[in-house]
Amino acid sequence: MLAFHAHPDDEALLTAGTLARLAAEGHRVVIVMACDGAMGPPNSRLDEFRASAAILGAARAEHLGYADSGHGPVLYPDPPGRVRFARADPAQAAGKLAALLREERADLLLSYDAQGGYGHRDHIKVHEVGARAAELAGVRVLEATVPRELTVRGVKVLRRLHLVTRYTVAEALVAGTPRATITHRVNVRRYAARKQAALAAHRTPVNGTGKSARLFRLLIALPAPVFALLAGWEWYAEPGAAPGPVLDDIFRSRSG
């Protein structure tokens, strides 16, 4: 199984429990990061990503070669020697990812939903590149997501606690995926400790300033049972899935 993510720490936030569970069950898990976690000169974020991947039991952790694009109205010039992912040629990026899928003989690609979760340009690009690469390699794809209804409730709570001010409730109303279109809900409570440790491996956001850093520190400081309660489920949507029950095994498919 190959998981394709946008930035270092996304793998820990979105799919860490699933990755740890699959690795523990004996599956080969590969994580590919589109961006290097740096808006300017390269930093330690890729090392943190590799440390997180090792905690989750991944057999391989790769960087697709692109720089971060940033979140906001301004798309800054490319840093020296690197292309921001938002400017990457989609066919070229998809070709690089498809080559990894073929090399690994992957059965499944984990990517992002069409909104990229919350509209970040790099996340949307992951969805686009992932879908094209899966088609090129002939691999089934699942899109990591969060139920929209849960996103709205979560943003309301975090705003009341002054832990998030960047995202509004109106933005949450179009984030994630409606619960009715979720095809897979994976129970990862047994692997919550690894998920929490993978988050802690990302020292840059943990040691940063601002509300995102405060939220990171809160998550890794929570008692393990509380963290497992809050982060014990992960969700996916399968494009083209037929109606049916929500599945726990991501290797099972509802697609027609």
Secondary structure, DSSP 8 states (H G I E B T S, - for coil): -EEEESSTTHHHHHSHHHHHHHHHTT---EEEEEE-S-SSS--SHHHHHHHHHHHHT-SEEEEEEEB---SSS------TT--BGGGS-HHHHHHHHHHHHHHHT-SEEEEE-TTTTT--HHHHHHHHHHHHHHHHHT-EEEEEE-BHHHHHHHHHHHHHTTS--SS-HHHHTTSSB-GGG--EEEE-GGGHHHHHHHHHT-HHHHT--SHHHHHHHHHHHS-HHHHHHHHSEEEEE-TTB-S---BS-TTS--B-
